[in-house]
């Protein structure tokens, strides 16, 4: 695993690619990153050029509500590529640092507003600078979003004690890191550990933010989610039964977050041994999904599947009882 300072540099380099893509400094960035990633190999340089062209097109032509999500995803992807470069070529650190400095100087000179915490001062100040911690958190989250839950878990596990020491155990950024560590621990295959981490986190959320704050409610949902996946179906059902009226009061009955809680409640109701009740809950849930997301949305189709599944199991139960 890369040293903390190199993870910070990789995350910073990824954000710099994204910032440069919508600025006058793109030609410099494109040429520099292609040369650096190519490492003298023509085929590898050509591949890097194609990646860069795709990134530039996605950002230069983009707009709309999803653009920030696209920027974050692309920054994470480039951070991963830069991290691979640094791991495979330890001597590339100085070159990458110099390239990032050159591009950021050009961005500042042209009046482009890059993120304040992502300038080279964060990297130069060391891996425990708050800006460095923020970029490390982004890199870890991006690894998880890219499908490597174990890498995200390990990076958050390494980051958390530093954040607790530098920022404090109840700082919002520290709490977010704990939240992400718990989730990626579960996605990496340890549902019981994720459950236990969310149980501890929930107590912090309730004390710091209040029992009904949106962040606390999310922690309640995740606790129920991992409780069920750790094998305690009845406990998950009961936790969701308590959570549902809170979400309905906060967001309304047809908000996507409320629908997600209703879906989990129906599922764990069935897993806890009440197939007929699960069937009825999914039958009541389906029209809401069709109205809010559309009849062909993947989530709507998933509810269709669950309805069919629990309908069949309820029929089997009825036949056994008869």
SVG drawing of the C-alpha trace seen along z (x, -y; Angstrom):
<svg xmlns="http://www.w3.org/2000/svg" viewBox="-56 -35 69 64">
<polyline fill="none" stroke="black" stroke-width="0.4" points="0.0,0.0 1.3,-3.5 2.5,-5.9 -0.1,-8.4 1.7,-11.3 1.7,-9.5 -2.1,-8.7 -2.6,-12.4 -0.6,-13.3 -2.5,-10.8 -5.8,-12.2 -4.6,-15.7 -3.4,-14.8 -6.8,-13.2 -8.6,-16.4 -6.1,-18.4 -6.9,-16.5 -10.6,-17.3 -10.0,-20.9 -7.7,-21.3 -10.2,-19.7 -12.5,-22.7 -9.7,-25.4 -7.3,-27.0 -4.5,-24.8 -5.9,-21.5 -3.2,-21.2 -0.5,-21.4 -2.3,-18.8 -3.0,-16.5 0.6,-16.5 2.1,-16.2 -0.1,-13.3 0.2,-11.3 4.0,-11.6 4.1,-10.7 1.7,-7.8 3.3,-6.5 6.8,-6.2 8.4,-6.0 6.1,-3.3 4.3,-4.5 1.3,-2.1 0.9,-3.1 1.1,-6.8 -1.5,-6.3 -3.8,-4.6 -3.3,-7.5 -4.1,-10.0 -7.4,-8.2 -8.3,-8.3 -7.5,-12.0 -9.6,-12.7 -12.6,-10.8 -12.3,-12.8 -12.1,-16.1 -15.1,-15.3 -17.2,-14.2 -16.4,-17.4 -16.2,-20.0 -19.6,-18.9 -21.2,-18.3 -23.8,-20.1 -26.8,-19.4 -27.5,-18.0 -25.2,-15.0 -22.1,-16.9 -20.7,-17.1 -21.1,-13.3 -19.3,-12.8 -16.5,-15.1 -16.1,-13.2 -16.1,-9.8 -13.5,-11.0 -11.3,-12.5 -11.4,-9.2 -10.6,-7.3 -7.6,-9.5 -6.4,-9.3 -6.4,-5.5 -4.3,-5.7 -1.8,-8.1 -1.7,-5.8 -0.9,-2.9 1.8,-4.9 3.4,-5.8 3.2,-2.2 4.8,-0.8 7.4,-3.7 8.5,-5.1 10.7,-7.6 7.7,-9.2 6.7,-11.2 8.9,-14.2 7.7,-14.3 4.0,-14.0 4.4,-16.7 6.1,-19.0 3.3,-18.5 0.6,-19.1 2.4,-22.3 2.7,-23.5 -0.9,-22.9 -2.2,-24.4 -0.1,-27.5 -1.6,-27.9 -5.1,-27.4 -4.6,-30.1 -3.0,-32.5 -6.1,-32.1 -8.5,-32.7 -9.8,-29.2 -11.1,-28.3 -9.7,-24.9 -10.8,-23.5 -8.9,-25.4 -8.0,-22.3 -6.6,-20.6 -3.6,-22.9 0.0,-21.8 0.2,-23.4 -2.0,-20.6 0.4,-18.0 3.5,-19.9 2.2,-20.3 2.2,-16.6 -0.2,-13.7 -1.9,-15.0 -2.9,-18.4 -6.8,-18.6 -6.7,-19.1 -4.6,-16.0 -7.0,-14.1 -9.9,-15.2 -8.2,-14.1 -7.3,-10.8 -10.9,-10.3 -12.0,-11.1 -9.5,-8.6 -10.7,-5.9 -14.3,-6.5 -13.5,-6.5 -11.8,-3.1 -15.0,-1.7 -17.2,-3.2 -15.0,-1.7 -15.7,1.7 -12.8,2.4 -14.5,2.5 -11.5,4.1 -9.1,1.4 -11.6,-1.3 -12.0,0.4 -8.2,0.6 -7.7,-3.0 -10.5,-4.3 -9.1,-2.0 -5.7,-3.7 -7.2,-7.2 -9.6,-7.0 -7.1,-7.1 -5.3,-10.0 -8.6,-11.9 -9.5,-11.2 -6.2,-12.6 -6.0,-15.6 -9.7,-16.6 -11.2,-15.0 -13.3,-11.9 -16.6,-13.8 -15.6,-16.1 -18.1,-15.8 -15.3,-14.6 -14.2,-12.0 -17.7,-10.7 -18.1,-10.5 -14.9,-8.4 -16.3,-6.1 -19.5,-5.8 -17.6,-4.9 -15.3,-2.5 -18.4,-0.6 -20.1,-0.4 -17.1,0.8 -16.3,3.3 -19.7,4.8 -19.3,4.6 -15.9,6.3 -17.7,9.3 -17.9,8.8 -21.6,7.9 -21.3,8.5 -18.4,6.1 -20.3,3.5 -23.3,4.0 -21.2,3.5 -19.5,0.4 -22.8,-1.2 -24.2,-0.4 -21.3,-2.3 -21.5,-5.1 -25.3,-5.5 -24.6,-6.4 -22.2,-9.1 -24.7,-10.4 -27.5,-10.6 -25.4,-12.4 -23.7,-14.9 -26.4,-15.5 -29.7,-14.4 -31.9,-11.3 -33.9,-12.5 -31.2,-14.3 -30.9,-13.1 -27.4,-11.8 -28.6,-9.8 -31.5,-8.4 -29.1,-7.2 -27.0,-5.5 -30.2,-3.8 -31.0,-2.5 -27.4,-1.2 -27.5,0.5 -30.7,2.3 -29.3,3.2 -26.1,4.8 -28.0,6.4 -30.1,8.3 -27.2,9.3 -25.4,10.5 -28.2,13.1 -30.6,11.4 -33.7,11.0 -36.1,10.4 -33.9,7.7 -33.5,6.0 -37.3,6.0 -37.9,4.5 -35.3,1.8 -36.9,0.9 -40.3,0.8 -39.1,-1.8 -37.3,-3.8 -40.1,-3.8 -42.4,-6.3 -39.4,-8.6 -38.6,-8.6 -42.2,-9.1 -42.5,-12.1 -39.2,-13.6 -39.6,-13.0 -43.1,-11.8 -44.3,-8.3 -43.1,-8.3 -39.6,-9.8 -36.9,-7.4 -35.3,-7.1 -38.7,-6.1 -39.3,-3.7 -35.9,-2.1 -36.8,-1.6 -40.2,-0.1 -38.5,2.3 -36.0,3.4 -38.7,3.8 -40.8,6.0 -37.8,8.1 -36.7,8.7 -40.3,9.3 -40.3,12.2 -36.9,13.5 -38.1,13.5 -40.8,16.0 -43.8,14.0 -44.0,14.6 -47.6,13.5 -46.9,10.3 -43.9,9.6 -46.0,10.4 -48.6,7.8 -46.0,5.2 -44.3,5.6 -47.7,5.4 -48.4,2.1 -44.9,0.8 -44.9,1.6 -47.3,-1.2 -45.2,-3.8 -42.1,-2.6 -43.8,-2.6 -45.1,-6.2 -41.8,-7.6 -39.2,-5.8 -41.2,-4.4 -42.3,-0.8 -39.0,0.2 -36.5,-1.3 -34.2,1.4 -35.4,0.8 -39.0,1.2 -38.2,4.4 -36.4,5.6 -39.7,5.0 -41.6,7.0 -39.2,9.9 -39.6,9.7 -43.3,9.6 -43.3,12.7 -40.8,14.4 -42.8,13.9 -46.1,14.6 -44.8,18.0 -43.5,18.7 -46.8,17.5 -48.6,20.0 -46.3,22.7 -46.9,21.8 -50.6,21.9 -50.4,25.3 -48.4,26.7 -50.9,25.4 -53.8,26.8"/>
</svg>
